[in-house]
Amino acid sequence: MEHLLSKEDLDFRARCQAYARDELRPLAKQLGEIDDVPEALRTSLRDSGLYGPLYPKAFGGQGLSAVRICLAREAMAGVFAPADTTYAMQGLGGYPIVLAGSEEQKQRFLPELAAGRRLTTFCLTEPEAGSDVSALQTTAMDAGDHFVVNGRKRFISNGFSADMGILFARTPLADKPNAISAFIVEKSMAGWNVDKRLALMASHDIVAFEIKDLRVPRTHLLGPVGGGFKLAMQTLDLMRMSVGAAALGMAQTALTESLRYSQARVQFGQPIVAFQSTAFKLADMAVEIEAARGLVYRAALKKDRGAADASYHSSIAKLYATEAAFRCIDQAVQIHGGVGVLRGSTVERLYREIRPLRVYEGTTEIQKVIIANHLLKAEKQKRK
Ligand SMILES: Cc1cc2nc3c(=O)[nH]c(=O)nc-3n(C[C@H](O)[C@H](O)[C@H](O)COP(=O)(O)OP(=O)(O)OC[C@H]3O[C@@H](n4cnc5c(N)ncnc54)[C@H](O)[C@@H]3O)c2cc1C
């Protein structure tokens, strides 16, 4: 798949890798495990100029590119997962504006996001609505020049540090009682409050929100009333494959660490890589990583070329790459023996960091539902 990337994409990848190596690696060491976005990380990401591929050129970006989002996430996640999360959230919380924003909304918000001057987030999940997005209970009642929003949100990444976000709420219409709409919300608005900071098994800025009588001006309605569900799904379609890319970056680091450790560690008078059981683990990891890379890049290329089945390939890439990365990292822990479960070792950290990727932006099971539905629909169309 790599031979299908343009020279510009490969140059961009080299920039991302250099940034991860020269800037993020020392920053990760300095900051350690974190549950917010410290100023140093905010500034580093802003100055890297890597937010560009998340936004169109007309609004301060470098032109939206799924391939480049994936390349950036692959490079960052293997070195410093919190940087990858913040980067991804600028996409999740910015792409809905690219897709559905009015000219005024785009002019007002996108250049700020593209430059990294503001951080954003994506508020969809609720205590009662996880995989089943249609079960949203947060409501936005039409009050003329504004909406009044009440409800709760849970598992919102970047939620503590974000300056703004995209919020999805039910806007019941007489003919569509279950309509969901999207809104641009800003932290400065009274009523959008962090209820609880959630403690994950690995570094992550993640919170639950309580939304109480939040007045959102009508100018902040994103897209048409009732257009929220489709907008959320379109956004996840693009970003899902990039979760696969992040997993790929983590798996690659696990392989690199395992190659190094298995040659240095001596047992029974020889490096443990001389045991075929160890060498085969390395081979299995390499095969899974190459397969995942192929699927992720294919999904991204399809998205950028406007292929009709891009969403199907996005789910395949997310499912395979996150599951494969988990298997690779588990093998890496095994190769490291006791060191692998020692708090603070790289593979131990990766073991905790990879786990949530099989859950967020649609669990592995939900990806299977999407993939199977696509197959059945295609089969039905063939029979027509
Ligand atoms: C680290 C992290 C970051 C997140 N960031 C965000 C964010 O920024 N914004 C946001 O809105 N949300 C975010 N989420 C929420 C995330 O998208 C949800 O956790 C996810 O969609 C699953 O929902 P749930 O946790 O309620 O699990 P549930 O939906 O309750 O699922 C529980 C289990 O049931 C299975 N299941 C459910 N329905 C089906 C079905 N139809 N068929 C088969 N199996 C099924 C699931 O696969 C899973 O195994 C984040 C979550 C995590 C863990």
The ligand as a Tripos MOL2 file, in Angstrom:
@<TRIPOS>MOLECULE
LIG
   53    58     1     0     0
SMALL
NO_CHARGES

@<TRIPOS>ATOM
      1 C1        -11.0750    6.0380   26.0960 C.3       1 LIG1
      2 C2        -12.4200    6.3840   25.5820 C.ar      1 LIG1
      3 C3        -12.6010    7.5960   24.9260 C.ar      1 LIG1
      4 C4        -13.8600    7.9640   24.4540 C.ar      1 LIG1
      5 N1        -14.0320    9.2030   23.8730 N.ar      1 LIG1
      6 C5        -15.2730    9.5920   23.4990 C.ar      1 LIG1
      7 C6        -15.4990   10.9270   23.0100 C.ar      1 LIG1
      8 O1        -14.5930   11.7410   22.9080 O.2       1 LIG1
      9 N2        -16.7690   11.2810   22.6770 N.ar      1 LIG1
     10 C7        -17.8170   10.4230   22.7820 C.ar      1 LIG1
     11 O2        -18.9230   10.8130   22.4580 O.2       1 LIG1
     12 N3        -17.6370    9.1520   23.2440 N.ar      1 LIG1
     13 C8        -16.3950    8.7190   23.6130 C.ar      1 LIG1
     14 N4        -16.1910    7.4540   24.1220 N.ar      1 LIG1
     15 C9        -17.3340    6.5560   24.2470 C.3       1 LIG1
     16 C10       -17.2520    5.3510   23.3510 C.3       1 LIG1
     17 O3        -17.4730    5.6960   22.0190 O.3       1 LIG1
     18 C11       -18.2100    4.2880   23.9060 C.3       1 LIG1
     19 O4        -17.6310    3.8290   25.1190 O.3       1 LIG1
     20 C12       -18.4260    3.1360   22.9580 C.3       1 LIG1
     21 O5        -19.1760    3.5490   21.8350 O.3       1 LIG1
     22 C13       -19.1560    1.9710   23.6310 C.3       1 LIG1
     23 O6        -20.2500    2.4080   24.3790 O.3       1 LIG1
     24 P1        -20.4250    1.9220   25.9030 P.3       1 LIG1
     25 O7        -19.1620    2.1570   26.6090 O.co2     1 LIG1
     26 O8        -21.6430    2.5270   26.4420 O.co2     1 LIG1
     27 O9        -20.6070    0.3520   25.7850 O.3       1 LIG1
     28 P2        -21.9670   -0.4170   25.4620 P.3       1 LIG1
     29 O10       -22.6190    0.1560   24.2620 O.co2     1 LIG1
     30 O11       -22.7810   -0.5220   26.7050 O.co2     1 LIG1
     31 O12       -21.4020   -1.8580   25.0620 O.3       1 LIG1
     32 C14       -21.0720   -2.8610   26.0380 C.3       1 LIG1
     33 C15       -20.7770   -4.1610   25.2960 C.3       1 LIG1
     34 O13       -21.9410   -4.5750   24.5550 O.3       1 LIG1
     35 C16       -21.6030   -4.7650   23.1840 C.3       1 LIG1
     36 N5        -22.7180   -4.3710   22.3170 N.ar      1 LIG1
     37 C17       -23.5050   -3.2860   22.3990 C.ar      1 LIG1
     38 N6        -24.3870   -3.2530   21.4000 N.ar      1 LIG1
     39 C18       -24.1350   -4.3330   20.6250 C.ar      1 LIG1
     40 C19       -24.6840   -4.8510   19.4000 C.ar      1 LIG1
     41 N7        -25.6750   -4.2280   18.7530 N.pl3     1 LIG1
     42 N8        -24.1650   -6.0010   18.8970 N.ar      1 LIG1
     43 C20       -23.1550   -6.6330   19.5400 C.ar      1 LIG1
     44 N9        -22.5830   -6.1950   20.6820 N.ar      1 LIG1
     45 C21       -23.0630   -5.0490   21.2160 C.ar      1 LIG1
     46 C22       -20.3980   -3.8550   22.9490 C.3       1 LIG1
     47 O14       -19.6400   -4.2840   21.8340 O.3       1 LIG1
     48 C23       -19.6460   -4.0100   24.2630 C.3       1 LIG1
     49 O15       -18.8660   -5.1670   24.2180 O.3       1 LIG1
     50 C24       -14.9500    7.0730   24.6050 C.ar      1 LIG1
     51 C25       -14.7490    5.8420   25.2540 C.ar      1 LIG1
     52 C26       -13.5150    5.5070   25.7490 C.ar      1 LIG1
     53 C27       -13.3520    4.1860   26.4640 C.3       1 LIG1
@<TRIPOS>BOND
     1     1     2 1
     2     2     3 ar
     3     2    52 ar
     4     3     4 ar
     5     4     5 ar
     6     4    50 ar
     7     5     6 ar
     8     6     7 ar
     9     6    13 1
    10     7     8 2
    11     7     9 ar
    12     9    10 ar
    13    10    11 2
    14    10    12 ar
    15    12    13 ar
    16    13    14 ar
    17    14    15 1
    18    14    50 ar
    19    15    16 1
    20    16    17 1
    21    16    18 1
    22    18    19 1
    23    18    20 1
    24    20    21 1
    25    20    22 1
    26    22    23 1
    27    23    24 1
    28    24    25 2
    29    24    26 1
    30    24    27 1
    31    27    28 1
    32    28    29 2
    33    28    30 1
    34    28    31 1
    35    31    32 1
    36    32    33 1
    37    33    34 1
    38    33    48 1
    39    34    35 1
    40    35    36 1
    41    35    46 1
    42    36    37 ar
    43    36    45 ar
    44    37    38 ar
    45    38    39 ar
    46    39    40 ar
    47    39    45 ar
    48    40    41 1
    49    40    42 ar
    50    42    43 ar
    51    43    44 ar
    52    44    45 ar
    53    46    47 1
    54    46    48 1
    55    48    49 1
    56    50    51 ar
    57    51    52 ar
    58    52    53 1
@<TRIPOS>SUBSTRUCTURE
     1 LIG1         1 GROUP 0 **** ****
